[in-house]
Amino acid sequence: MPAPSFTWSDLAGREVSTASEEWRLECEVAYLLSLPLPKRNAMLDGVTGSTDRDARGIKGVRGEAAVVALRAQIQRLSEIRKRG
């Protein structure tokens, strides 16, 4: 089994394993931050009135608390990146 690789995490403020939950979260938050705001909101909150299972959004799958936490992490990563 190959040794795990490590990379810098802006959210953690240190190197983390690319196989870790910290890195998975960083990747998810970075992806959501990269989306245009309307698309990000649809991804987080789902598409109102849609009956499509895939349009439920993260809120429909993981719940409101998960979306609140993700929005906080998106804001935090945005601020970290603005500071450079």
Summary of the structure (lengths in Angstrom):
residues: 84
radius of gyration: 14.7
end to end distance: 35.7
largest distance: 47.0
contacts: 197
relative contact order: 0.14
helix: 63%
strand: 10%
